Amino acid sequence: MDFKVKIGSLTLKNPILLASGTVGYGNEIAEFIDLSKIGGIVTKSISLKPRKGNPPQRICETPSGMLNAIGLANVGVEIFLKEKIPFLKNLNTTIICNIAASTIEEYVECTKILNEEESIAAFEINVSCPNVKEGGLEFGNNLEAVGRITEKVKSVTNKPVIIKLSPNVSRISDFAKVVKDNGGDAVSAINTLVGTSFNIWTRKPKIKNITGGLSGPAIKPIALAKVLEISRNVDIPIIGIGGIMDWKDVVEFMIVGASAVQLGTVNFVNPYASIEILDGLKNYCEKMSIKKISDLTASYIL
């Protein structure tokens, strides 16, 4: 059975990736699972300089989901290369580096520095974080800005560039088209949706930032609709994200158009999920006589 999938020029041993921001720099989940078995890990967002992120409380549970407003807290590119990469490069899995920035120049500078590190196979550019005042959705909701970021980042690297799109727009396929037209290799969809939650006794928001990014099973139908919309309108590889909790969810995302998927919130619920999902996918393919899992991509019947 062939589990390999292609994302532009990037080949993954299987379609299961761990989503940015849900497993730190890999070390936190490595004590639970053998990371060499999964398709790859998308690192926590890295910015040019270290970021403290938003003040606590930064996370709260919601019905069938989770709100977070971490605010892209990270160690910065210098410490990342010095202290985090040595661990990541020995995992024998594909490393995709997620980059966040407040300006286009910062995206470019960060990519240029990280491009020198051979163990980084591709870049995921976060243009859609809903939890920061500068950058984030300011870019993600602007077609021209997404196009310029894609073009500028592509001009400083030969590695695949994946743009992480926001669902908080009217037509996500327009943004996928802009990415393709400006040389982007793939899109990941979707980032979190803007949400909030209030304590009825204090009448105050449960998270300090007031609003946060909603993830988890609650957003899966929206994510599937966004992936399908892109798949029907733009010929570009899609990495599906949004509320995946088991192998059946992965199959559903691939049928509507995803070439690979990222697991996010489920890592907090069940750190063994990625390995269990791989086993479930293998059984499904055997039952359905599927020889190549990539044949599932965009196999929808409407």
RODO-2510 file (C-alpha; in nm, 4 decimals, decimal comma):
residues 302
     n   res          X          Y          Z
     1     m     0,0000     0,0000     0,0000
     2     d     0,1421     0,3374    -0,1030
     3     f     0,0872     0,5991     0,1679
     4     k     0,3128     0,8647     0,0149
     5     v     0,1567     1,1981    -0,0842
     6     k     0,2931     1,4983    -0,2702
     7     i     0,2529     1,8628    -0,1718
     8     g     0,4003     2,0443    -0,4701
     9     s     0,7608     1,9230    -0,4846
    10     l     0,7470     1,7960    -0,1270
    11     t     0,6926     1,4225    -0,0738
    12     l     0,5575     1,3033     0,2618
    13     k     0,5780     0,9397     0,3755
    14     n     0,2084     0,9630     0,4683
    15     p    -0,0580     1,2383     0,4834
    16     i    -0,0511     1,2909     0,8626
    17     l     0,1085     1,6136     0,9866
    18     l     0,0976     1,7669     1,3337
    19     a    -0,0358     2,1221     1,3232
    20     s     0,1628     2,4269     1,4216
    21     g     0,1257     2,5389     1,7791
    22     t    -0,0201     2,2148     1,9108
    23     v     0,2988     2,0202     1,9865
    24     g     0,5490     2,2981     2,0554
    25     y     0,8810     2,2173     1,8892
    26     g     0,8124     1,8430     1,8881
    27     n     0,9797     1,7562     2,2168
    28     e     0,6564     1,7744     2,4173
    29     i     0,4836     1,5007     2,2169
    30     a     0,7933     1,2928     2,1373
    31     e     0,7668     1,1176     2,4739
    32     f     0,4270     0,9768     2,3699
    33     i     0,4719     0,8735     2,0058
    34     d     0,7375     0,7789     1,7542
    35     l     0,7427     1,0910     1,5375
    36     s     0,9342     0,9102     1,2617
    37     k     0,6102     0,7245     1,1751
    38     i     0,4090     1,0322     1,0819
    39     g     0,4288     1,2411     0,7650
    40     g     0,5773     1,5429     0,9357
    41     i     0,5604     1,8102     1,1983
    42     v     0,4729     2,1759     1,1435
    43     t     0,6644     2,3742     1,4010
    44     k     0,5209     2,6367     1,6302
    45     s     0,5163     2,9748     1,4531
    46     i     0,8593     3,1360     1,4426
    47     s     0,9080     3,5103     1,4179
    48     l     1,2245     3,7110     1,3603
    49     k     1,2441     3,8153     1,7264
    50     p     1,1122     3,6304     2,0347
    51     r     0,7470     3,6997     2,1264
    52     k     0,5947     3,6732     2,4729
    53     g     0,2441     3,6287     2,3353
    54     n    -0,0775     3,7446     2,5002
    55     p    -0,1330     3,7622     2,8775
    56     p    -0,3181     3,4678     3,0420
    57     q    -0,5803     3,3277     3,0466
    58     r    -0,5096     3,2245     2,6892
    59     i    -0,7091     2,9031     2,6434
    60     c    -1,0575     2,7858     2,7336
    61     e    -1,2699     2,4866     2,6432
    62     t    -1,5947     2,5378     2,4495
    63     p    -1,8682     2,2980     2,3356
    64     s    -1,6927     2,0596     2,0933
    65     g    -1,3923     2,2869     2,0683
    66     m    -1,1306     2,5132     2,2165
    67     l    -1,0610     2,8854     2,2092
    68     n    -0,7011     3,0009     2,2149
    69     a    -0,5350     3,3395     2,2060
    70     i    -0,1702     3,2457     2,2594
    71     g    -0,0565     3,5391     2,0445
    72     l     0,2242     3,3577     1,8597
    73     a     0,4514     3,3241     2,1634
    74     n     0,7839     3,1799     2,0438
    75     v     1,1578     3,1831     2,1010
    76     g     1,2512     3,3727     1,7835
    77     v     1,4481     3,2498     1,4864
    78     e     1,7947     3,2665     1,6452
    79     i     1,7107     3,0479     1,9469
    80     f     1,5004     2,8202     1,7255
    81     l     1,7992     2,7391     1,5072
    82     k     2,0363     2,7065     1,8008
    83     e     1,8254     2,5129     2,0522
    84     k     1,5223     2,3569     1,8779
    85     i     1,6492     2,2421     1,5380
    86     p     1,9095     1,9968     1,6814
    87     f     1,6238     1,7964     1,8369
    88     l     1,3885     1,8284     1,5389
    89     k     1,6446     1,7227     1,2785
    90     n     1,6982     1,3867     1,4517
    91     l     1,3318     1,2881     1,4402
    92     n     1,3518     1,1315     1,0907
    93     t     1,0356     1,3065     0,9827
    94     t     0,9614     1,6000     0,7547
    95     i     1,0031     1,9393     0,9206
    96     i     0,7828     2,2214     0,7938
    97     c     0,8619     2,5530     0,9556
    98     n     0,5681     2,7857     1,0258
    99     i     0,6585     3,1544     0,9996
   100     a     0,4643     3,4491     1,1465
   101     a     0,5429     3,8177     1,1043
   102     s     0,4081     4,1693     1,1447
   103     t     0,5439     4,3015     0,8144
   104     i     0,6169     4,1578     0,4699
   105     e     0,9852     4,2401     0,5206
   106     e     0,9864     4,0326     0,8377
   107     y     0,8367     3,7306     0,6566
   108     v     1,1085     3,7591     0,3940
   109     e     1,3950     3,8058     0,6399
   110     c     1,2805     3,5140     0,8546
   111     t     1,2515     3,2865     0,5491
   112     k     1,5977     3,3880     0,4239
   113     i     1,7571     3,2944     0,7569
   114     l     1,5692     2,9638     0,7947
   115     n     1,6283     2,8718     0,4300
   116     e     1,9938     2,8057     0,5153
   117     e     1,8953     2,5185     0,7474
   118     e     1,8955     2,1985     0,5392
   119     s     1,6707     2,0012     0,7737
   120     i     1,3762     2,2351     0,7077
   121     a     1,1905     2,0867     0,4095
   122     a     0,9248     2,3544     0,3523
   123     f     0,7706     2,6695     0,4930
   124     e     0,4148     2,7313     0,6063
   125     i     0,3449     3,1033     0,6077
   126     n     0,0897     3,2081     0,8680
   127     v    -0,1010     3,5022     0,7201
   128     s    -0,4144     3,4335     0,9186
   129     c    -0,3602     3,4275     1,2956
   130     p    -0,6713     3,5859     1,4557
   131     n    -0,4969     3,6568     1,7877
   132     v    -0,2428     3,9310     1,7169
   133     k    -0,2861     4,3051     1,6666
   134     e    -0,0278     4,3445     1,3901
   135     g    -0,0126     4,1078     1,0915
   136     g    -0,2451     3,8087     1,1311
   137     l    -0,5894     3,8712     0,9880
   138     e    -0,4789     4,2168     0,8748
   139     f    -0,2895     4,0228     0,6057
   140     g    -0,5137     3,7190     0,5824
   141     n    -0,8206     3,9222     0,4831
   142     n    -0,6375     4,1182     0,2135
   143     l    -0,5991     3,9511    -0,1268
   144     e    -0,3276     4,1885    -0,2410
   145     a    -0,1257     4,1395     0,0786
   146     v    -0,1478     3,7594     0,0569
   147     g    -0,0294     3,7772    -0,3046
   148     r     0,2634     4,0051    -0,2198
   149     i     0,3711     3,7926     0,0781
   150     t     0,3623     3,4777    -0,1369
   151     e     0,5634     3,6388    -0,4152
   152     k     0,8242     3,7949    -0,1832
   153     v     0,8754     3,4792     0,0226
   154     k     0,9037     3,2624    -0,2909
   155     s     1,1723     3,4952    -0,4240
   156     v     1,4108     3,4002    -0,1399
   157     t     1,3676     3,0226    -0,1283
   158     n     1,3508     2,7221    -0,3583
   159     k     1,1764     2,5181    -0,0897
   160     p     0,7989     2,4648    -0,1078
   161     v     0,5950     2,7542     0,0315
   162     i     0,2552     2,6755     0,1824
   163     i     0,0249     2,9643     0,2715
   164     k    -0,2040     2,9058     0,5719
   165     l    -0,5393     3,0617     0,4864
   166     s    -0,8029     3,2214     0,7053
   167     p    -1,1618     3,0943     0,7024
   168     n    -1,2768     3,4388     0,8153
   169     v    -1,3294     3,5562     0,4554
   170     s    -1,6236     3,5378     0,2163
   171     r    -1,4496     3,3348    -0,0600
   172     i    -1,1422     3,1398     0,0498
   173     s    -1,0861     3,0108    -0,3048
   174     d    -1,0026     3,3655    -0,4180
   175     f    -0,7129     3,3622    -0,1710
   176     a    -0,5971     3,0181    -0,2867
   177     k    -0,5960     3,1483    -0,6454
   178     v    -0,3851     3,4497    -0,5448
   179     v    -0,1379     3,2139    -0,3773
   180     k    -0,1125     3,0017    -0,6918
   181     d    -0,0838     3,3042    -0,9227
   182     n     0,2070     3,4362    -0,7164
   183     g     0,4064     3,1135    -0,7139
   184     g     0,2868     2,9486    -0,3922
   185     d     0,3166     2,5697    -0,3885
   186     a     0,0185     2,4832    -0,1683
   187     v    -0,2325     2,6165     0,0828
   188     s    -0,3302     2,4905     0,4244
   189     a    -0,6928     2,5397     0,5192
   190     i    -0,8228     2,6347     0,7559
   191     n    -0,6788     2,8415     1,0381
   192     t    -0,9043     2,8978     1,3380
   193     l    -1,2326     3,0932     1,3348
   194     v    -1,2755     3,4024     1,5497
   195     g    -1,4817     3,3253     1,8599
   196     t    -1,5380     3,4293     2,2187
   197     s    -1,6827     3,2979     2,5441
   198     f    -1,8024     3,4804     2,8586
   199     n    -1,8322     3,3815     3,2236
   200     i    -2,1996     3,4361     3,3113
   201     w    -2,1225     3,5039     3,6830
   202     t    -1,8502     3,7666     3,6374
   203     r    -1,9757     3,8832     3,2932
   204     k    -1,6146     3,8917     3,1829
   205     p    -1,4552     3,7152     2,8844
   206     k    -1,3003     3,3813     2,9703
   207     i    -0,9795     3,4680     2,7867
   208     k    -0,7881     3,7899     2,8438
   209     n    -0,7734     3,8735     2,4729
   210     i    -1,1603     3,8738     2,4648
   211     t    -1,1638     3,6901     2,1308
   212     g    -0,9640     3,3873     2,0274
   213     g    -0,9300     3,1240     1,7590
   214     l    -1,1907     2,8478     1,7694
   215     s    -1,0679     2,4983     1,6808
   216     g    -1,1803     2,1393     1,7364
   217     p    -1,4712     1,9261     1,6106
   218     a    -1,7072     2,2282     1,6142
   219     i    -1,5361     2,3742     1,3069
   220     k    -1,4968     2,0546     1,0999
   221     p    -1,8008     2,1049     0,8704
   222     i    -1,6838     2,4612     0,7959
   223     a    -1,3289     2,3426     0,7239
   224     l    -1,4569     2,0693     0,4922
   225     a    -1,6679     2,3228     0,3014
   226     k    -1,3675     2,5550     0,2626
   227     v    -1,1407     2,2734     0,1384
   228     l    -1,4101     2,1633    -0,1077
   229     e    -1,4528     2,5218    -0,2312
   230     i    -1,0809     2,5526    -0,2998
   231     s    -1,0656     2,2087    -0,4617
   232     r    -1,3511     2,2925    -0,7011
   233     n    -1,2073     2,6272    -0,8065
   234     v    -0,8259     2,6200    -0,7878
   235     d    -0,5733     2,3570    -0,8981
   236     i    -0,3356     2,3734    -0,6014
   237     p    -0,2420     2,1160    -0,3337
   238     i    -0,4429     2,1589    -0,0127
   239     i    -0,3499     2,0563     0,3404
   240     g    -0,6765     2,0145     0,5315
   241     i    -0,7059     2,1331     0,8920
   242     g    -1,0007     2,1682     1,1256
   243     g    -1,1437     1,9419     1,3913
   244     i    -0,9899     1,6135     1,2802
   245     m    -1,0332     1,3656     1,5654
   246     d    -1,0030     1,0218     1,4001
   247     w    -0,9162     0,8408     1,0767
   248     k    -1,2680     0,8858     0,9356
   249     d    -1,2236     1,2623     0,9527
   250     v    -0,8984     1,2309     0,7563
   251     v    -1,0709     1,0269     0,4838
   252     e    -1,3470     1,2902     0,4650
   253     f    -1,0929     1,5737     0,4249
   254     m    -0,9083     1,3844     0,1507
   255     i    -1,2297     1,3050    -0,0369
   256     v    -1,3225     1,6769    -0,0492
   257     g    -0,9795     1,7715    -0,1821
   258     a    -0,6993     1,7559     0,0749
   259     s    -0,3694     1,5910    -0,0209
   260     a    -0,2607     1,5792     0,3435
   261     v    -0,4005     1,6915     0,6788
   262     q    -0,2830     1,8484     1,0012
   263     l    -0,3932     1,7319     1,3456
   264     g    -0,4344     2,0111     1,6003
   265     t    -0,6729     2,0158     1,8958
   266     v    -0,6840     1,6348     1,9104
   267     n    -0,3193     1,6345     2,0243
   268     f    -0,4334     1,7921     2,3533
   269     v    -0,7081     1,5330     2,3963
   270     n    -0,5177     1,2251     2,2842
   271     p    -0,1417     1,2562     2,2173
   272     y    -0,1454     0,9078     2,0574
   273     a    -0,4053     1,0114     1,7970
   274     s    -0,1695     1,0440     1,4997
   275     i    -0,0476     0,6852     1,5256
   276     e    -0,3998     0,5530     1,5881
   277     i    -0,5223     0,7456     1,2838
   278     l    -0,2503     0,5932     1,0640
   279     d    -0,3582     0,2444     1,1713
   280     g    -0,7226     0,3330     1,0985
   281     l    -0,6324     0,4656     0,7533
   282     k    -0,4437     0,1476     0,6711
   283     n    -0,7437    -0,0679     0,7646
   284     y    -0,9779     0,1557     0,5630
   285     c    -0,7595     0,1343     0,2522
   286     e    -0,7375    -0,2435     0,2823
   287     k    -1,1176    -0,2740     0,3162
   288     m    -1,1756    -0,0416     0,0213
   289     s    -0,8978    -0,1995    -0,1922
   290     i    -0,7223     0,1373    -0,2207
   291     k    -0,3631     0,0858    -0,3376
   292     k    -0,2541     0,4512    -0,3269
   293     i    -0,3919     0,6787    -0,0582
   294     s    -0,3334     0,9788    -0,2848
   295     d    -0,6144     0,8421    -0,5046
   296     l    -0,8559     0,9553    -0,2333
   297     t    -0,7737     1,3226    -0,2890
   298     a    -1,0654     1,5106    -0,4484
   299     s    -1,2474     1,1826    -0,5184
   300     y    -1,5806     1,3378    -0,4226
   301     i    -1,8932     1,2552    -0,6192
   302     l    -2,1426     1,5421    -0,6357
***
